[in-house]
Amino acid sequence: MHHAKKEEKVVGDIADTKSVVVTSDYIYFSSLSVSTLKKRASMISTISKLDDYAEELE
């Protein structure tokens, strides 16, 4: 954590933190709860699996 802070790879306000997301590049403090993040990740996964027919509507 200390090393990440020195390299400015910590994102977010620790005061509002409800969850922490750790990636290979950054550490994110999030004001969203873990369950909200899981729901949003699930939604993104579902949306990415949908076929895109937008061009056919034009």
N, C-alpha and C positions, 0 to 999 in steps of 0.2 A: 504494500500500500504506500509506504513511504517513497519507494523508488518510483512508483507510478505518479505520485504527486509531483516529485521533482521533475519528471519528464512531461508534466502537464497532460497526463493521460487519464485524468479523473474528471468526469463530467457530471454536473448536477450539484444541487444544494443538499448538503448532509442534514440540514435542519428539517427538511420536508420528507426525508427518505422513509419509504415504506418497503422498498425492495432494492436489491443491488443486482446488477447484471454485469457479469465479468466475461469479457471476450479476450481473444489473444492480443488485441491491441489497446483496449480501453477498459476502464471500470466506470460504470454508469450508476449514479444514485438516482432512483426514480421515485416520484411522488405517487406513482400508481402501485396498487397492491399486486401481489404475486398472482392472485386469481384473475385480475383484470388483464395483466400482461399475458397470461395463458390463453384467455378468451380471444384477445386480439391476435395473438400468434396463430391460433386455430382459424380465425376468420381469414387471415392473410393466406394461410395454406389452402383453405377451401377456395378462395377467390382465384388463386393462381392456377388451380386445377380446372377452372371453368374455361370453356372455349370462348374466344373473342369473336363475336359476330358484328362488331361495330362497323367495320368497313362495308359489310353487306347492306346495312341500313341506309347508307348514304346514297 
